[in-house]
Amino acid sequence: MQLVFIILLLLITLITLSLCFFNVRTIFQIYKKNRASIGFGKRHWLGILFSMIVIGFIVYCLYTATIYFFNPVPNQMKWILALLFTSICLFTSYMWLTSIYTKPEEKPYISLITLSIISGLGNSMVIFVLNETISDQRILPKNLLFSYFILSILLFLFCQIVIRFKLIKITNDIVFYKRVHFVEKVLKTSYATLESMEDGKIQASLNNDTEIISRFANFFVNVFTWSITIVFGLIYLGLLSFYGLLISLSVVSIASILFYFISKSAEKDWEKTRDIQNHFFKFINDLVGGYKELSLNARKSIEFKEDMTESCNQYRKKRTVADTKLAYGIVTGDLLFVTVIGAVVFLFPILFVNIQNDMLRSYVFVFLYMGGPLTGILNSIPELLMIKVSWNRMNVMLKDLNELETKNVVPIHLPKVNHMKLELKNAFYQYKQQNSDHFKIGPINAEFHSGEIIFITGGNGSGKSTFAKLLVGLYEPDEGGLWLNDQVITSDEVGEYFSVIFSDVYLFDKLYGIDFESKFEEAQKYLKILHLQDKVQITKEGFSTIKLSSGQRKRLALLISYLEDKPFALFDEWAADQDPDYRHFFYTTLLQELKSRGKCIIAITHDDKYFDVADRLFRVDMGKLEELDTVTDPVMMANKGLMI
């Protein structure tokens, strides 16, 4: 007995010292302002009051039990009780300090595990107390057992309330930080890499995987609490009968081994369902993006629906196969569990002749009570597999993004230089995506100066768009490079000097990267120039609408280009969606106004009628860039244009 007291004393002393350390560290973090207060409200006062009630009841139960078993109370027991009470108070203070003064990205796993252990203990105590109360050979009086019954309920209730509140925050924090981290990685990925990714993969990771991964905290605490309940139940059975404990452990071991092999088989099917989900997200993109085409062609709509339905059907089949395998395992586990209860009732009296009915009843009682937690653990296995699959997919994608060449997303302060010169020297680029024809452009040697209007022309598939992406830094040259004012510049940096409007322009509903307050008057002026004053209103929150015609969307993009005020501007087929009058206004007025402001305008265009507006003219053919002489080149025809 003396040895037991010493072990308990050392253990509780270690726990007390650890809790002292955590409390001191937390107070120091508050002092250093590493933790921010979320405020102290009515909910916190009620929580503290409830904590004091629970602590008071724990002290009462421990004191009465000690007096009942020890009279007089040994000094070692007094120290144990004092340290235990100190530990309880220290843990409660740590819980409230970390709840009121929070720290970004903090994961309170120590608190959750401790609370889960206490919750599991409280849950187990219910069955122990009830079993002891109805036993004919009970040791403790009923009034003390009733006190312990109330204590077990209070412990379980208090810990579960705190755990649930913490899990709500942790779950939402996981989703938030995972998504932010993922978006940061995507934004640092090169455009060429992102362009080569499978459609729907990013959406599936951001929408589906992050939500599934966020369930892990709730899953872990539930399974841990259930496991603690089962462990304490097994310990109790071991105190009743060692051989009964061995049989119980055998059942749990067989169920665990069975589920291990079943889960390994089902995991492959879960992986396949995840692949199908990527494909399904691509169908969603096609449905939204191509709705006009689908709504105008009944046959096309029917065939698209058939393909999308087939994708859903494939997911249903694979999910059904995986769930069926797990269902067989769960049913088998339940069958083993019931078999053990039957063995206790029918075989134990034969194997152990002297066994008493009280012990048989206790075994059945405890086993039936353990059935809930065991079933909960078995039913959680499908969710664990889903979490594992999503976790692996998310990590694989993040690893791929990490290993690929990334860029620095850091704003560059543009130098105020009157004249700027951008050069491409011996630049090559070749597509590297799978299933591509490995089209390449180069070598390209060209230079572009402030105060110039430059037109780029060429046939479809000649490489104009590839050249544009190379010039503005979306593509990294495989050979050669970019020079700005005779200084080497990276592809990451050159984009900061460009304002770009691609033919498939995308509009955000907010003005990002622009100080709107200082640009308000200028924005109103250009709304009128671009004939958008009756269509769009601009505030610091963004545009009143971006649901505009394709021509109006490009005008709004041009307004953003004006407000960005970059030294270089690239317009890809900007005038293609404009009416003849505004197209004429664009070439003869807007471009000239930009030129007068010292901008270098590079426009990809087929409007040969306005080629005479350009200071220089380039043609792209089969990936080669050639500068044309607008005066002497024999290709130049009437109106100083190209016949293409």
LINGICOR-V901699 format. One line per field, one symbol per residue. ss: DSSP state (~ for helix, > for strand, _ for the rest). psi: psi as a letter, one per 30 degrees, with the letter a starting at -180 (. if undefined). burial: b if it has 24 or more other ideal C-beta (glycine too) atoms within 12 Angstrom, else e. A space follows every 50 residues. Layout:
ss = ???
psi = ???
burial = ???
This chain:
ss = _~~~~~~~~~~~~~~~~~~~~~~~~~~~~~~____>>____~~~~~~~~~ ~~~~~~~~~~~~~~~~~~~_____~~~~~~~~~~~~~~~~~~~~~~~~~~ >>______~~~~~~~~~~~~~~~~~~~~~~~~~~_______~~~~~~~~~ ~~~~~~~~~~~~~~~~~~~~~~~~~~~~~~~~~~~~~_>_~~~~~~____ ~~~~~~~~~~~~~__~~~~~~~~~~~~~~~~~~~~~~~~~_~~~~~~~~~ ~~~~~~~~~~~~~~~~~~~~~~~~~~~~~~~~~~~~~~~_~~~~~~_~~~ ~~~~~~~~~~~~~~~~~~~~~~~~~~~~~~~~~~~~~~~~~~~~~~_~~~ ~_____~~~~~~~~~~~~~~~~~~~~~~~~~~~~~~~~~~~~~~~~~~~~ ~~~__>______________>>>>>>>>>>_________>>>>>>>>>>_ __>>>>>______~~~~~~~~~______>>>>>>__>>>_~~~~~~~>>> >______________~~~~~~~~~~~~~~________>>__>>______~ ~~~~~~~~~~~~~~___>>>>>_~~~~__~~~~~~~~~~~~~~~~~___> >>>>___~~~~~~__>>>>>>__>>>>>_______>_~~~_>__
psi = eeeeeeeeeeeeeeeeeeeeeeeeeeeeeeeggfkkkgljaeeeeeeeee eeeeeeeeeeeeeeeeeeekjlkleeeeeeeeeeeeeeeeeeeeeeefee jlkkgkjheeeeeeeeeeeeeeeeeeeeeeeeefkfhkelleeeeeeeee eeeeeeeeeeeeeeeeeeeeeeeeeeeeeeeeeeeeffkleeeeeflkkf eeeeeeeeeeeeeffeeeeeeeeeeeeeeeeeeeeeeeeekeeeeeeeee eeeeeeeefeeeeeefeeeeeeeeeeeeeeeeeeeeeeegeeeeffjeee eeeeeeeeeeeeeeeeeeeeeeeeeeeeeeeeeeeeeeeeeeeeeeeefe ejegkleeeeeeeeeeeeefeeeeeeeeffeeeeeeeeeeeeeeeeeeee eeflkllkikkkjkkjkekkkkkkjhkkkkkgllglghklllkkjlkklk gkjkkklllkgfgeeeeeeeefgekkkelaakkjhgkkkleeeefffkkk jlehkkklgkjkgkjeefgeeeeeefeeeghgffekkklffakflgille eeeeeeeeeeeeeehlfkkkjjhefeglleefeeeeefeeeeeeefgglj kjkklgiffgfffkelkkkkjhgkkkkkjfefkffkalghlkj.
burial = eeeeeeeebeebeebbeebeebbeebeeeeeeeeeeeeeeeeeeeeeeee beebbebbeebbebbbeeeeeeeeebbeebbebbbbbbbbbbbbbbbbbb bbbeebebeebbbbbbbbbbbbbbbbbbbbbbbeeeeeeeeeebbebbbb bbebbbbbbbebbebbbebbbebbbeebbebbeebbeebbbbbbeebeeb bbbbbbbbbbebbbbbbbbbbbbbbbbbbbbbbbebbeebbeebbebbee bbeebeebbeebbeebbebbbebbbbbbbbbbbbeeeeeeeeeeeeeeee eeebeeebeebeeebeebbeebbebbeebbeebbebbeebbebbeeebee eeeeeeeebbbbbbbbbbbbbbbbebbbbbbbbbbbbbbbbebbeebbeb beeeebbeeeeeeeeeeeebbbbbeebbbebeeeeeeeebbbebebbbbb bbbbbbbbeeebbbbbbbbbbbbbbbbeebbbbbeeeebebbbbbbbbbb bbbebebeeebeebeeeeeeeebeebbeebbbeeebebeeeebeebebee bbbbbbbbbbbbbbbbbbbbbbbbbbbbeeebbeebbeebbeebbeeebb bbbbbbbbbbbebbbbbbbbeebbbbebebeeeeeeeeeebbeb
